[in-house]
Amino acid sequence: MTPKEMLAKLVSFNTESQRSNLDLIHFCRDYLASLGVESRLAPSPDGQKANLYATIGAQAAGGVVLSGHTDVVPVAGQAWTSDPWTLTERDGKLYGRGTCDMKGFDAIALALVPEMLAAPLKRPIHIALSYDEEVGCRGARVLIEAMAKDGYSPSAVIVGEPSMMKVVTGHKGGLRMRTTVRGHAVHSSRIDVGVSAVMVAGELIHWHNETMARNKAQTPAINGFEPPYSTLHVGVVEGGTAVNIAAEHCSFTHEVRCIPGERQEDYVARYKAKLAEIEPAMKAIAPEAGIDFEVTSDTPAMGPETDGAAEALCRRLTGDNGRHVVAYGTEGGLFQRAGWSTVVCGPGDIAQAHQPDEFLSVAQLEAGTAFIRSLIADLSR
């Protein structure tokens, strides 16, 4: 299969994060098996999803991991002009959900396995496909643990998220949380004897604005990131019954996107201190009132490495000597935390990710293909 044919096959699997990815994973397993390549699955705790990893070449230490995720974001509510699950080519662009983010890279890696097998590889190539990247990099944690348990110690990891084939050495981390405020409902005319969960939530939401404003004022403006500071955001708020009732419940989901060098656990500690400041006054009015808080996902930032092997490799292969960091998160920080040298380098423009009529240009598919072919040649020397 050519990379384009492989991409068409991968796009045909609806692997939205709320669905299973097993049909795609089983296809990849069977495809690799037909080429004589054994792969292993690392399933999710409930068994409804799985990661896949496989090695091409000598079973030796080192080698390079080609890392990609298999899940995609939903298409519901988006105005697509073609079927998102059918690869459609128009004007040099390949349309379909996941073409850019990031089945294009997955397709290239899989389609070139026959070329990897035919090459005299001196160091192995490892293919690693994960589940649930889009909802907190859940699968990569299971994947990395399984690979480490099996003795993998790669010299470099290339996470093929869309970077226009630029060598990205840093990205922000992602801390996702949920807060639920338990109030005490009363008629709004006697708000003095009630606890409005909505109004308490509003105060906590404002804390996010205040904290982000301090970050903006204190962070050097030139560090490569856009924006250059750690951001805080509240995405969904649910609560209240009527305008004349002090709300008994209110919950919201929120996040921090941390620049490398800042600790996400510090934000958790500061937020918990704010909760501890607010909660006593609530309980003084109604003992049952309070605030519940949980961290739903904690994905570390990826920072530039000193003399990083992955960076040196990808700069040599691409000729890109620029300094690139991105605001979006990837699984790269998890690989790096495991002690594996990591960069992000893949085909496509992140501006197309998650959009209706998502596309990967034919030119970027070809550039990604040339990159992997250069990697095969490099590992064969």
C-alpha positions, 0 to 999 in steps of 0.5 A: 500500500502507498502512504495515500492508500494506507491513509485512506484505510486508516481514515475509514475507521471511525476512531473518535475518542469516545469510541473503540479503536480496536478495529483499526488496531486489529487491522494494523496488527494483521497488516504487520503480521502479513509482512512477518512483523510481530506486534504487541497490544497494550489494552486499556483497563476496560479492554475496549481500546488498545495500543500497538507496538512493533519492532522492525529490524534487529532486536537491539537496544536503541533504535527510533520510535515512530509514535502516533495516536489513533484516536481523532476528535468528534465530527458532530456539529461540524459542517463537512463538505465531504464524508469525514470517514472517506479520504477525498482528494481535492486541489492537492489536499487530502480531506478526512477526519484525522488526515492531519492529526495524525493518521497521516504520520501513522499511514506513512510509518505503516506503508513504509514497513516493507522498505524498512524490512528490505533495508539493512537496518543497523538499528531498529525502528519501533512503531508505537500507536496509542489510544486516547491522546485527544482526551488526556494522553491516556493510552501513551501511559499504558503504552510506555509502561508496556514498552519499558517492561519489555525492555525497550530503550530507544535512543530517540522518539519521534512524535509525528504530530503535525509540525510542517516537518519542523523539529519541535523541541518543546510544548506546553503541558496540560493539566485538566480538572473538574470542580463541583460546588455544593451550595445550599438552595434558598429563595434568592430574596434570602441569599443571606441564609443560602450558599449559591454554588453558581456564585462561588463557582464564579469566584473560583473561575475569576481566580483563573483570570487573575492567575493568568494575568499574573503569569502574563505580567511575570513571564518573559515575552520572548520564549518561543511560545504563543502566548509566552505564559502559562494559560488557564481556561474554564471550558464548561460550566453547568449549574443552577435551576432558576434565576430566583433560586440560589443554586444548590450545585455548580460544576465546571471543567478547567485547565492549565497549559504550562510552559516547560519549567513550571510545575503543574502540581504547583498550580494544583496546590495554589488552587487548593489553597484558594478552595481552603480559603473559600470553603469555611464561609460556606460551611458556616452557613450550611455544613453540607456545603463545600467544594469537590475537586479532582484532577482528570488529566495531567500531561507533562510539558516537553522541554528542549534537551541538552544535546538531545539525540532525537533533536540531533537526528531530526535536524540531520534528516530535515536540515531544519536548524530553527528553534520551534516550540508549540502551545499544543500538547502531545505525548512527547512529554510522557516519553521524555519523562520516561527518560527517552529523548523526544521531539515532535516532527510530522506532516501537516499544519496544526491549524487544520487539526480538529476543524471541519474539512480537516486536510493534509496536503499531498505535498506534506504527505510526500515530505513526511514520506521522504523524511521516513525514507531518510530515517531508514537510510540513516539507520542502515549506515 
